[in-house]
Amino acid sequence: MKQIFGMSQKGDLKEAVKGLSKPQVLFLMSNKNQFEAHVAQLKKLFPNTPSIGCIGMSYDTRIVEEGVGVVAYYGVAAVTNVLEQASLVPVKYIGRLERDMESINADANDTVCIDFCSGNDACVLTTAHSMLKKRGISLVGGTGGEGKIAVNGKIYEDACAYALIKNQTGKVKVYKENIYKPMGQYRLIASETDRSRYLLGMLNGKPAKKVYMEILNVKEEDICTQTFQNPFGKLSGEDICIISIQAVEGNALTCYRQVNDSDVLTMLELVDYKQTVQETIHTIREDFEHISAVFSVNCLFRYKLFSQNNDMGEYLSAMAALGNHVGLIGYGEHYNNQFVNQSMSCVVFE
């Protein structure tokens, strides 16, 4: 199979898709001001090609911050579709996913689901996973910006776009990278949460803002940048789901991931992320003799962390050494049925 990335820093879609001929599926990653126009233009240029799109930055060895990026795939069987009413009843549309898996004879070894979500990710992922797990299909994806996604030239809100991609030249495998570890033995029980607003009111019976400030000895104005170094973590068996802080709201904290009453959280701290990246690359190389392509979703906060340390270019170069590596800067990352923050998830195509 082949993965091709085209981009335009000034948002010229024709420049981004120059040279593409009869792709079998397309991903569009655009900016908020041109998204609607790009969706319509892509449909006009490739009327018979299935596509999904969202608002967000994209990359190969370079970052496209305000323009447009397009990913094209060849040597695959693909189908795209949408789960609507993401915040209410995405299960109402789950039959679409079942039919789409059947249409390409989706198989655990060679098929992956890649999704772009407008929000309410946890609900959507639980719904999608209930169907994907029947065939052992893995999922990688992320949250786009401005609450909008696109499928086959149509824009949706409160929805999740997905592409089922069957690699016709080998296997696929998904990975998740975590650059944080538990700090101490903190056991923080959440209460006075508001699921709809991703609000965290209390921890161990004290205001969440005060607890965070006291543990880390930081000022209120530094909380939203300190989360780059010290997000919360929710323990899930052997795994850790990272929860980033979005804003301070009175004595409470709003997060980028839903927290529920009685959830047990811990405090996390940043590890040597360069070493972690190398460990991920080594693991992938151990699993694959030949890599055709890698599609990844990196969190916006990882991008900000790497960039403020002048490490983003080095990171993209390291990943490019695996093979053709492209991806999306997301506002939340998806890995099978998990919705996490400040992480990287990716799919590797043989």
Contacts in CASP RR format, 6 or more apart in sequence:
PFRMAT RR
TARGET T0000
AUTHOR 0000-0000-0000
METHOD contacts of the structure
MODEL  1
MKQIFGMSQKGDLKEAVKGLSKPQVLFLMSNKNQFEAHVAQLKKLFPNTP
SIGCIGMSYDTRIVEEGVGVVAYYGVAAVTNVLEQASLVPVKYIGRLERD
MESINADANDTVCIDFCSGNDACVLTTAHSMLKKRGISLVGGTGGEGKIA
VNGKIYEDACAYALIKNQTGKVKVYKENIYKPMGQYRLIASETDRSRYLL
GMLNGKPAKKVYMEILNVKEEDICTQTFQNPFGKLSGEDICIISIQAVEG
NALTCYRQVNDSDVLTMLELVDYKQTVQETIHTIREDFEHISAVFSVNCL
FRYKLFSQNNDMGEYLSAMAALGNHVGLIGYGEHYNNQFVNQSMSCVVFE
1 73 0 8 1.000
1 74 0 8 1.000
1 75 0 8 1.000
1 76 0 8 1.000
1 167 0 8 1.000
1 168 0 8 1.000
1 169 0 8 1.000
1 170 0 8 1.000
1 292 0 8 1.000
1 293 0 8 1.000
1 349 0 8 1.000
2 73 0 8 1.000
2 74 0 8 1.000
2 75 0 8 1.000
2 292 0 8 1.000
2 293 0 8 1.000
2 324 0 8 1.000
3 71 0 8 1.000
3 72 0 8 1.000
3 73 0 8 1.000
3 292 0 8 1.000
3 293 0 8 1.000
3 295 0 8 1.000
3 324 0 8 1.000
3 326 0 8 1.000
3 349 0 8 1.000
4 20 0 8 1.000
4 23 0 8 1.000
4 71 0 8 1.000
4 72 0 8 1.000
4 73 0 8 1.000
4 74 0 8 1.000
5 58 0 8 1.000
5 60 0 8 1.000
5 69 0 8 1.000
5 70 0 8 1.000
5 71 0 8 1.000
5 72 0 8 1.000
5 324 0 8 1.000
5 326 0 8 1.000
5 327 0 8 1.000
6 16 0 8 1.000
6 17 0 8 1.000
6 18 0 8 1.000
6 60 0 8 1.000
6 69 0 8 1.000
6 70 0 8 1.000
6 71 0 8 1.000
6 72 0 8 1.000
7 16 0 8 1.000
7 58 0 8 1.000
7 60 0 8 1.000
7 62 0 8 1.000
7 64 0 8 1.000
7 67 0 8 1.000
7 68 0 8 1.000
7 69 0 8 1.000
7 70 0 8 1.000
8 15 0 8 1.000
8 16 0 8 1.000
8 64 0 8 1.000
8 67 0 8 1.000
8 68 0 8 1.000
8 69 0 8 1.000
9 64 0 8 1.000
9 65 0 8 1.000
9 66 0 8 1.000
9 67 0 8 1.000
10 67 0 8 1.000
11 30 0 8 1.000
11 31 0 8 1.000
11 34 0 8 1.000
11 38 0 8 1.000
11 66 0 8 1.000
11 67 0 8 1.000
11 68 0 8 1.000
12 68 0 8 1.000
13 38 0 8 1.000
13 41 0 8 1.000
13 42 0 8 1.000
13 45 0 8 1.000
13 68 0 8 1.000
13 70 0 8 1.000
14 41 0 8 1.000
14 45 0 8 1.000
16 68 0 8 1.000
16 69 0 8 1.000
16 70 0 8 1.000
17 42 0 8 1.000
17 45 0 8 1.000
17 46 0 8 1.000
17 70 0 8 1.000
17 72 0 8 1.000
20 46 0 8 1.000
20 70 0 8 1.000
20 72 0 8 1.000
22 49 0 8 1.000
23 46 0 8 1.000
23 49 0 8 1.000
23 72 0 8 1.000
23 73 0 8 1.000
23 74 0 8 1.000
24 49 0 8 1.000
24 50 0 8 1.000
24 73 0 8 1.000
24 74 0 8 1.000
24 75 0 8 1.000
24 76 0 8 1.000
24 77 0 8 1.000
24 78 0 8 1.000
25 49 0 8 1.000
25 50 0 8 1.000
25 51 0 8 1.000
25 72 0 8 1.000
25 73 0 8 1.000
25 76 0 8 1.000
25 78 0 8 1.000
25 80 0 8 1.000
25 163 0 8 1.000
25 165 0 8 1.000
26 42 0 8 1.000
26 46 0 8 1.000
26 49 0 8 1.000
26 50 0 8 1.000
26 51 0 8 1.000
26 52 0 8 1.000
26 70 0 8 1.000
26 71 0 8 1.000
26 72 0 8 1.000
26 73 0 8 1.000
27 51 0 8 1.000
27 52 0 8 1.000
27 53 0 8 1.000
27 70 0 8 1.000
27 71 0 8 1.000
27 114 0 8 1.000
27 116 0 8 1.000
27 163 0 8 1.000
27 295 0 8 1.000
27 328 0 8 1.000
28 38 0 8 1.000
28 39 0 8 1.000
28 42 0 8 1.000
28 51 0 8 1.000
28 52 0 8 1.000
28 53 0 8 1.000
28 54 0 8 1.000
28 68 0 8 1.000
28 69 0 8 1.000
28 70 0 8 1.000
28 150 0 8 1.000
29 53 0 8 1.000
29 54 0 8 1.000
29 55 0 8 1.000
29 56 0 8 1.000
29 57 0 8 1.000
29 58 0 8 1.000
29 64 0 8 1.000
29 68 0 8 1.000
29 69 0 8 1.000
29 70 0 8 1.000
29 71 0 8 1.000
29 327 0 8 1.000
29 328 0 8 1.000
30 38 0 8 1.000
30 39 0 8 1.000
30 53 0 8 1.000
30 54 0 8 1.000
30 55 0 8 1.000
30 56 0 8 1.000
30 67 0 8 1.000
30 68 0 8 1.000
30 69 0 8 1.000
31 55 0 8 1.000
31 56 0 8 1.000
31 66 0 8 1.000
31 67 0 8 1.000
31 68 0 8 1.000
32 55 0 8 1.000
32 145 0 8 1.000
32 146 0 8 1.000
34 67 0 8 1.000
34 68 0 8 1.000
35 55 0 8 1.000
35 146 0 8 1.000
35 148 0 8 1.000
35 150 0 8 1.000
35 155 0 8 1.000
36 155 0 8 1.000
38 68 0 8 1.000
39 53 0 8 1.000
39 150 0 8 1.000
39 153 0 8 1.000
39 154 0 8 1.000
39 155 0 8 1.000
40 153 0 8 1.000
42 51 0 8 1.000
42 70 0 8 1.000
42 153 0 8 1.000
43 51 0 8 1.000
43 152 0 8 1.000
43 153 0 8 1.000
50 78 0 8 1.000
50 79 0 8 1.000
50 80 0 8 1.000
50 152 0 8 1.000
50 163 0 8 1.000
51 80 0 8 1.000
51 150 0 8 1.000
51 151 0 8 1.000
51 152 0 8 1.000
51 153 0 8 1.000
52 80 0 8 1.000
52 114 0 8 1.000
52 115 0 8 1.000
52 116 0 8 1.000
52 149 0 8 1.000
52 150 0 8 1.000
52 151 0 8 1.000
52 161 0 8 1.000
52 162 0 8 1.000
52 163 0 8 1.000
53 116 0 8 1.000
53 149 0 8 1.000
53 150 0 8 1.000
53 151 0 8 1.000
53 161 0 8 1.000
54 116 0 8 1.000
54 118 0 8 1.000
54 144 0 8 1.000
54 145 0 8 1.000
54 148 0 8 1.000
54 149 0 8 1.000
54 150 0 8 1.000
54 161 0 8 1.000
54 328 0 8 1.000
55 144 0 8 1.000
55 145 0 8 1.000
55 146 0 8 1.000
55 147 0 8 1.000
55 148 0 8 1.000
56 144 0 8 1.000
56 145 0 8 1.000
56 328 0 8 1.000
56 329 0 8 1.000
56 330 0 8 1.000
57 63 0 8 1.000
57 64 0 8 1.000
57 65 0 8 1.000
57 300 0 8 1.000
57 303 0 8 1.000
57 328 0 8 1.000
57 329 0 8 1.000
57 330 0 8 1.000
58 64 0 8 1.000
58 68 0 8 1.000
58 69 0 8 1.000
58 71 0 8 1.000
58 326 0 8 1.000
58 327 0 8 1.000
58 328 0 8 1.000
58 329 0 8 1.000
59 298 0 8 1.000
59 316 0 8 1.000
59 326 0 8 1.000
59 327 0 8 1.000
59 329 0 8 1.000
60 316 0 8 1.000
60 320 0 8 1.000
60 324 0 8 1.000
60 325 0 8 1.000
60 326 0 8 1.000
60 327 0 8 1.000
61 313 0 8 1.000
61 316 0 8 1.000
61 317 0 8 1.000
61 320 0 8 1.000
61 325 0 8 1.000
62 316 0 8 1.000
63 303 0 8 1.000
63 312 0 8 1.000
63 316 0 8 1.000
63 329 0 8 1.000
71 295 0 8 1.000
71 326 0 8 1.000
71 327 0 8 1.000
73 165 0 8 1.000
73 293 0 8 1.000
75 167 0 8 1.000
75 168 0 8 1.000
75 169 0 8 1.000
76 165 0 8 1.000
76 166 0 8 1.000
76 167 0 8 1.000
76 168 0 8 1.000
77 104 0 8 1.000
77 165 0 8 1.000
77 166 0 8 1.000
77 168 0 8 1.000
78 104 0 8 1.000
78 163 0 8 1.000
78 164 0 8 1.000
78 165 0 8 1.000
78 166 0 8 1.000
79 100 0 8 1.000
79 103 0 8 1.000
79 104 0 8 1.000
79 163 0 8 1.000
79 164 0 8 1.000
80 151 0 8 1.000
80 152 0 8 1.000
80 161 0 8 1.000
80 162 0 8 1.000
80 163 0 8 1.000
80 164 0 8 1.000
81 96 0 8 1.000
81 97 0 8 1.000
81 100 0 8 1.000
81 151 0 8 1.000
81 161 0 8 1.000
81 162 0 8 1.000
82 93 0 8 1.000
82 96 0 8 1.000
82 149 0 8 1.000
82 151 0 8 1.000
82 156 0 8 1.000
82 159 0 8 1.000
82 160 0 8 1.000
82 161 0 8 1.000
82 162 0 8 1.000
83 90 0 8 1.000
83 93 0 8 1.000
83 94 0 8 1.000
83 96 0 8 1.000
83 97 0 8 1.000
83 124 0 8 1.000
83 127 0 8 1.000
83 128 0 8 1.000
83 159 0 8 1.000
83 160 0 8 1.000
83 162 0 8 1.000
84 90 0 8 1.000
84 92 0 8 1.000
84 93 0 8 1.000
84 156 0 8 1.000
84 158 0 8 1.000
84 159 0 8 1.000
85 92 0 8 1.000
85 93 0 8 1.000
85 158 0 8 1.000
85 159 0 8 1.000
86 117 0 8 1.000
86 118 0 8 1.000
86 119 0 8 1.000
86 120 0 8 1.000
86 121 0 8 1.000
86 123 0 8 1.000
86 124 0 8 1.000
86 158 0 8 1.000
86 159 0 8 1.000
86 160 0 8 1.000
87 119 0 8 1.000
87 120 0 8 1.000
87 123 0 8 1.000
87 158 0 8 1.000
88 158 0 8 1.000
90 123 0 8 1.000
90 124 0 8 1.000
90 127 0 8 1.000
90 128 0 8 1.000
90 160 0 8 1.000
91 127 0 8 1.000
91 130 0 8 1.000
94 127 0 8 1.000
94 128 0 8 1.000
94 130 0 8 1.000
94 131 0 8 1.000
95 131 0 8 1.000
97 113 0 8 1.000
97 128 0 8 1.000
97 131 0 8 1.000
97 132 0 8 1.000
97 162 0 8 1.000
97 164 0 8 1.000
98 131 0 8 1.000
100 106 0 8 1.000
100 164 0 8 1.000
101 111 0 8 1.000
101 131 0 8 1.000
101 132 0 8 1.000
101 135 0 8 1.000
101 137 0 8 1.000
101 164 0 8 1.000
104 111 0 8 1.000
104 164 0 8 1.000
104 166 0 8 1.000
105 166 0 8 1.000
106 135 0 8 1.000
106 137 0 8 1.000
106 164 0 8 1.000
106 166 0 8 1.000
107 135 0 8 1.000
107 166 0 8 1.000
108 135 0 8 1.000
108 136 0 8 1.000
108 137 0 8 1.000
108 138 0 8 1.000
109 170 0 8 1.000
109 171 0 8 1.000
109 172 0 8 1.000
110 166 0 8 1.000
110 167 0 8 1.000
110 168 0 8 1.000
110 170 0 8 1.000
110 171 0 8 1.000
110 172 0 8 1.000
111 135 0 8 1.000
111 137 0 8 1.000
111 164 0 8 1.000
111 165 0 8 1.000
111 166 0 8 1.000
111 167 0 8 1.000
111 172 0 8 1.000
112 137 0 8 1.000
112 138 0 8 1.000
112 139 0 8 1.000
112 140 0 8 1.000
112 164 0 8 1.000
112 165 0 8 1.000
112 167 0 8 1.000
112 172 0 8 1.000
112 174 0 8 1.000
112 347 0 8 1.000
113 128 0 8 1.000
113 132 0 8 1.000
113 137 0 8 1.000
113 138 0 8 1.000
113 139 0 8 1.000
113 140 0 8 1.000
113 162 0 8 1.000
113 163 0 8 1.000
113 164 0 8 1.000
113 165 0 8 1.000
114 139 0 8 1.000
114 140 0 8 1.000
114 141 0 8 1.000
114 162 0 8 1.000
114 163 0 8 1.000
114 165 0 8 1.000
114 295 0 8 1.000
114 347 0 8 1.000
115 124 0 8 1.000
115 128 0 8 1.000
115 139 0 8 1.000
115 140 0 8 1.000
115 141 0 8 1.000
115 142 0 8 1.000
115 160 0 8 1.000
115 161 0 8 1.000
115 162 0 8 1.000
115 163 0 8 1.000
115 334 0 8 1.000
116 141 0 8 1.000
116 142 0 8 1.000
116 143 0 8 1.000
116 144 0 8 1.000
116 149 0 8 1.000
116 160 0 8 1.000
116 161 0 8 1.000
116 162 0 8 1.000
116 328 0 8 1.000
117 124 0 8 1.000
117 141 0 8 1.000
117 142 0 8 1.000
117 143 0 8 1.000
117 144 0 8 1.000
117 149 0 8 1.000
117 159 0 8 1.000
117 160 0 8 1.000
117 161 0 8 1.000
117 334 0 8 1.000
118 143 0 8 1.000
118 144 0 8 1.000
118 145 0 8 1.000
118 147 0 8 1.000
118 148 0 8 1.000
118 149 0 8 1.000
118 156 0 8 1.000
118 157 0 8 1.000
118 158 0 8 1.000
118 159 0 8 1.000
118 160 0 8 1.000
119 143 0 8 1.000
119 144 0 8 1.000
119 147 0 8 1.000
119 158 0 8 1.000
119 160 0 8 1.000
120 158 0 8 1.000
121 142 0 8 1.000
121 143 0 8 1.000
121 160 0 8 1.000
121 332 0 8 1.000
121 334 0 8 1.000
121 339 0 8 1.000
122 257 0 8 1.000
122 258 0 8 1.000
122 339 0 8 1.000
124 160 0 8 1.000
125 139 0 8 1.000
125 334 0 8 1.000
125 336 0 8 1.000
125 337 0 8 1.000
125 338 0 8 1.000
125 339 0 8 1.000
126 337 0 8 1.000
128 139 0 8 1.000
128 160 0 8 1.000
128 162 0 8 1.000
128 337 0 8 1.000
129 139 0 8 1.000
129 336 0 8 1.000
129 337 0 8 1.000
132 138 0 8 1.000
132 139 0 8 1.000
132 336 0 8 1.000
133 337 0 8 1.000
137 164 0 8 1.000
138 172 0 8 1.000
138 173 0 8 1.000
138 174 0 8 1.000
138 336 0 8 1.000
138 347 0 8 1.000
139 174 0 8 1.000
139 334 0 8 1.000
139 335 0 8 1.000
139 336 0 8 1.000
139 337 0 8 1.000
140 174 0 8 1.000
140 295 0 8 1.000
140 296 0 8 1.000
140 297 0 8 1.000
140 334 0 8 1.000
140 335 0 8 1.000
140 345 0 8 1.000
140 346 0 8 1.000
140 347 0 8 1.000
141 297 0 8 1.000
141 328 0 8 1.000
141 333 0 8 1.000
141 334 0 8 1.000
141 335 0 8 1.000
141 345 0 8 1.000
142 297 0 8 1.000
142 328 0 8 1.000
142 330 0 8 1.000
142 331 0 8 1.000
142 332 0 8 1.000
142 333 0 8 1.000
142 334 0 8 1.000
142 345 0 8 1.000
143 330 0 8 1.000
143 331 0 8 1.000
143 332 0 8 1.000
143 333 0 8 1.000
144 328 0 8 1.000
144 330 0 8 1.000
144 331 0 8 1.000
145 330 0 8 1.000
145 331 0 8 1.000
147 157 0 8 1.000
147 158 0 8 1.000
148 155 0 8 1.000
148 156 0 8 1.000
148 157 0 8 1.000
149 155 0 8 1.000
149 156 0 8 1.000
149 159 0 8 1.000
149 160 0 8 1.000
149 161 0 8 1.000
150 156 0 8 1.000
150 161 0 8 1.000
151 161 0 8 1.000
165 172 0 8 1.000
167 292 0 8 1.000
167 349 0 8 1.000
167 350 0 8 1.000
169 292 0 8 1.000
169 349 0 8 1.000
169 350 0 8 1.000
170 349 0 8 1.000
170 350 0 8 1.000
171 350 0 8 1.000
172 347 0 8 1.000
172 348 0 8 1.000
172 349 0 8 1.000
172 350 0 8 1.000
173 287 0 8 1.000
173 288 0 8 1.000
173 347 0 8 1.000
173 348 0 8 1.000
174 335 0 8 1.000
174 336 0 8 1.000
174 345 0 8 1.000
174 346 0 8 1.000
174 347 0 8 1.000
174 348 0 8 1.000
175 280 0 8 1.000
175 283 0 8 1.000
175 284 0 8 1.000
175 345 0 8 1.000
175 346 0 8 1.000
175 347 0 8 1.000
175 348 0 8 1.000
176 333 0 8 1.000
176 335 0 8 1.000
176 338 0 8 1.000
176 340 0 8 1.000
176 343 0 8 1.000
176 344 0 8 1.000
176 345 0 8 1.000
177 276 0 8 1.000
177 277 0 8 1.000
177 280 0 8 1.000
177 343 0 8 1.000
177 344 0 8 1.000
177 345 0 8 1.000
177 346 0 8 1.000
178 240 0 8 1.000
178 242 0 8 1.000
178 276 0 8 1.000
178 343 0 8 1.000
179 270 0 8 1.000
179 271 0 8 1.000
179 273 0 8 1.000
179 276 0 8 1.000
179 302 0 8 1.000
179 342 0 8 1.000
179 343 0 8 1.000
180 231 0 8 1.000
180 233 0 8 1.000
180 240 0 8 1.000
180 242 0 8 1.000
180 268 0 8 1.000
180 269 0 8 1.000
180 270 0 8 1.000
180 271 0 8 1.000
180 342 0 8 1.000
181 268 0 8 1.000
181 269 0 8 1.000
181 271 0 8 1.000
182 233 0 8 1.000
182 240 0 8 1.000
182 266 0 8 1.000
182 267 0 8 1.000
182 268 0 8 1.000
182 269 0 8 1.000
183 230 0 8 1.000
183 266 0 8 1.000
183 267 0 8 1.000
183 268 0 8 1.000
183 269 0 8 1.000
184 266 0 8 1.000
184 267 0 8 1.000
186 215 0 8 1.000
186 265 0 8 1.000
186 266 0 8 1.000
186 267 0 8 1.000
187 264 0 8 1.000
187 266 0 8 1.000
188 203 0 8 1.000
188 204 0 8 1.000
188 211 0 8 1.000
188 232 0 8 1.000
188 264 0 8 1.000
188 265 0 8 1.000
188 266 0 8 1.000
188 267 0 8 1.000
189 203 0 8 1.000
189 204 0 8 1.000
189 205 0 8 1.000
189 262 0 8 1.000
189 263 0 8 1.000
189 264 0 8 1.000
189 265 0 8 1.000
190 200 0 8 1.000
190 201 0 8 1.000
190 202 0 8 1.000
190 203 0 8 1.000
190 208 0 8 1.000
190 259 0 8 1.000
190 260 0 8 1.000
190 261 0 8 1.000
190 262 0 8 1.000
190 263 0 8 1.000
190 264 0 8 1.000
190 265 0 8 1.000
191 201 0 8 1.000
191 202 0 8 1.000
191 203 0 8 1.000
191 205 0 8 1.000
191 261 0 8 1.000
191 262 0 8 1.000
192 201 0 8 1.000
192 202 0 8 1.000
192 252 0 8 1.000
192 261 0 8 1.000
193 199 0 8 1.000
193 200 0 8 1.000
193 201 0 8 1.000
193 259 0 8 1.000
193 260 0 8 1.000
193 261 0 8 1.000
193 263 0 8 1.000
194 201 0 8 1.000
195 258 0 8 1.000
195 259 0 8 1.000
195 260 0 8 1.000
197 254 0 8 1.000
198 246 0 8 1.000
198 254 0 8 1.000
198 255 0 8 1.000
198 256 0 8 1.000
198 257 0 8 1.000
198 258 0 8 1.000
198 259 0 8 1.000
199 249 0 8 1.000
199 252 0 8 1.000
199 253 0 8 1.000
199 254 0 8 1.000
199 255 0 8 1.000
199 259 0 8 1.000
200 208 0 8 1.000
200 232 0 8 1.000
200 252 0 8 1.000
200 253 0 8 1.000
200 254 0 8 1.000
200 255 0 8 1.000
200 259 0 8 1.000
201 207 0 8 1.000
201 208 0 8 1.000
201 251 0 8 1.000
201 252 0 8 1.000
201 253 0 8 1.000
202 208 0 8 1.000
202 252 0 8 1.000
203 211 0 8 1.000
203 212 0 8 1.000
203 265 0 8 1.000
204 211 0 8 1.000
207 251 0 8 1.000
207 252 0 8 1.000
208 251 0 8 1.000
208 252 0 8 1.000
208 253 0 8 1.000
209 220 0 8 1.000
209 223 0 8 1.000
209 248 0 8 1.000
209 250 0 8 1.000
209 251 0 8 1.000
209 252 0 8 1.000
209 253 0 8 1.000
210 251 0 8 1.000
212 218 0 8 1.000
212 223 0 8 1.000
212 226 0 8 1.000
212 245 0 8 1.000
212 253 0 8 1.000
213 219 0 8 1.000
213 220 0 8 1.000
213 223 0 8 1.000
215 267 0 8 1.000
216 226 0 8 1.000
216 230 0 8 1.000
216 267 0 8 1.000
218 226 0 8 1.000
220 248 0 8 1.000
223 245 0 8 1.000
223 248 0 8 1.000
223 253 0 8 1.000
224 245 0 8 1.000
224 246 0 8 1.000
224 247 0 8 1.000
224 248 0 8 1.000
226 245 0 8 1.000
227 244 0 8 1.000
227 245 0 8 1.000
227 301 0 8 1.000
227 342 0 8 1.000
228 270 0 8 1.000
228 301 0 8 1.000
228 304 0 8 1.000
228 305 0 8 1.000
228 308 0 8 1.000
228 342 0 8 1.000
229 269 0 8 1.000
229 270 0 8 1.000
230 267 0 8 1.000
230 268 0 8 1.000
230 269 0 8 1.000
230 270 0 8 1.000
231 242 0 8 1.000
231 243 0 8 1.000
231 244 0 8 1.000
231 245 0 8 1.000
231 268 0 8 1.000
231 301 0 8 1.000
231 341 0 8 1.000
231 342 0 8 1.000
232 242 0 8 1.000
232 243 0 8 1.000
232 244 0 8 1.000
232 245 0 8 1.000
232 255 0 8 1.000
232 259 0 8 1.000
232 265 0 8 1.000
232 266 0 8 1.000
232 267 0 8 1.000
232 268 0 8 1.000
233 240 0 8 1.000
233 241 0 8 1.000
233 242 0 8 1.000
233 243 0 8 1.000
233 265 0 8 1.000
233 266 0 8 1.000
233 267 0 8 1.000
233 268 0 8 1.000
234 240 0 8 1.000
234 241 0 8 1.000
234 243 0 8 1.000
234 259 0 8 1.000
234 263 0 8 1.000
234 264 0 8 1.000
234 265 0 8 1.000
234 266 0 8 1.000
235 241 0 8 1.000
235 264 0 8 1.000
235 266 0 8 1.000
236 338 0 8 1.000
239 338 0 8 1.000
240 266 0 8 1.000
240 268 0 8 1.000
241 257 0 8 1.000
241 338 0 8 1.000
241 339 0 8 1.000
241 340 0 8 1.000
242 257 0 8 1.000
242 268 0 8 1.000
242 340 0 8 1.000
242 341 0 8 1.000
242 342 0 8 1.000
242 343 0 8 1.000
243 255 0 8 1.000
243 256 0 8 1.000
243 257 0 8 1.000
243 259 0 8 1.000
243 265 0 8 1.000
243 341 0 8 1.000
244 255 0 8 1.000
244 256 0 8 1.000
244 257 0 8 1.000
244 299 0 8 1.000
244 301 0 8 1.000
244 341 0 8 1.000
244 342 0 8 1.000
245 253 0 8 1.000
245 254 0 8 1.000
245 255 0 8 1.000
245 256 0 8 1.000
246 253 0 8 1.000
246 254 0 8 1.000
246 255 0 8 1.000
246 256 0 8 1.000
247 253 0 8 1.000
247 254 0 8 1.000
248 254 0 8 1.000
255 341 0 8 1.000
256 331 0 8 1.000
256 332 0 8 1.000
256 341 0 8 1.000
257 332 0 8 1.000
257 339 0 8 1.000
257 340 0 8 1.000
257 341 0 8 1.000
258 339 0 8 1.000
259 265 0 8 1.000
270 305 0 8 1.000
273 305 0 8 1.000
273 306 0 8 1.000
273 311 0 8 1.000
274 311 0 8 1.000
274 314 0 8 1.000
277 315 0 8 1.000
277 318 0 8 1.000
277 319 0 8 1.000
278 318 0 8 1.000
280 344 0 8 1.000
281 318 0 8 1.000
281 319 0 8 1.000
281 321 0 8 1.000
281 322 0 8 1.000
284 291 0 8 1.000
284 294 0 8 1.000
284 322 0 8 1.000
284 348 0 8 1.000
285 322 0 8 1.000
287 348 0 8 1.000
288 348 0 8 1.000
288 350 0 8 1.000
290 350 0 8 1.000
291 322 0 8 1.000
291 323 0 8 1.000
291 324 0 8 1.000
291 348 0 8 1.000
291 349 0 8 1.000
291 350 0 8 1.000
292 323 0 8 1.000
292 324 0 8 1.000
292 349 0 8 1.000
292 350 0 8 1.000
293 323 0 8 1.000
293 324 0 8 1.000
293 325 0 8 1.000
293 326 0 8 1.000
293 348 0 8 1.000
293 349 0 8 1.000
294 319 0 8 1.000
294 322 0 8 1.000
294 323 0 8 1.000
294 324 0 8 1.000
294 325 0 8 1.000
294 326 0 8 1.000
294 346 0 8 1.000
294 347 0 8 1.000
294 348 0 8 1.000
294 349 0 8 1.000
295 325 0 8 1.000
295 326 0 8 1.000
295 327 0 8 1.000
295 346 0 8 1.000
295 347 0 8 1.000
295 349 0 8 1.000
296 319 0 8 1.000
296 325 0 8 1.000
296 326 0 8 1.000
296 327 0 8 1.000
296 328 0 8 1.000
296 344 0 8 1.000
296 345 0 8 1.000
296 346 0 8 1.000
296 347 0 8 1.000
297 327 0 8 1.000
297 328 0 8 1.000
297 329 0 8 1.000
297 330 0 8 1.000
297 332 0 8 1.000
297 333 0 8 1.000
297 334 0 8 1.000
297 344 0 8 1.000
297 345 0 8 1.000
297 346 0 8 1.000
298 327 0 8 1.000
298 328 0 8 1.000
298 329 0 8 1.000
298 330 0 8 1.000
298 333 0 8 1.000
298 344 0 8 1.000
299 329 0 8 1.000
299 330 0 8 1.000
299 331 0 8 1.000
299 332 0 8 1.000
299 333 0 8 1.000
299 341 0 8 1.000
299 342 0 8 1.000
299 343 0 8 1.000
299 344 0 8 1.000
300 329 0 8 1.000
300 330 0 8 1.000
300 331 0 8 1.000
300 332 0 8 1.000
301 341 0 8 1.000
301 342 0 8 1.000
302 342 0 8 1.000
302 343 0 8 1.000
302 344 0 8 1.000
303 312 0 8 1.000
303 329 0 8 1.000
305 342 0 8 1.000
306 312 0 8 1.000
306 313 0 8 1.000
306 315 0 8 1.000
316 325 0 8 1.000
319 325 0 8 1.000
322 348 0 8 1.000
332 339 0 8 1.000
332 340 0 8 1.000
332 341 0 8 1.000
332 343 0 8 1.000
333 339 0 8 1.000
333 340 0 8 1.000
333 341 0 8 1.000
333 343 0 8 1.000
333 344 0 8 1.000
333 345 0 8 1.000
334 340 0 8 1.000
334 345 0 8 1.000
335 343 0 8 1.000
335 345 0 8 1.000
END
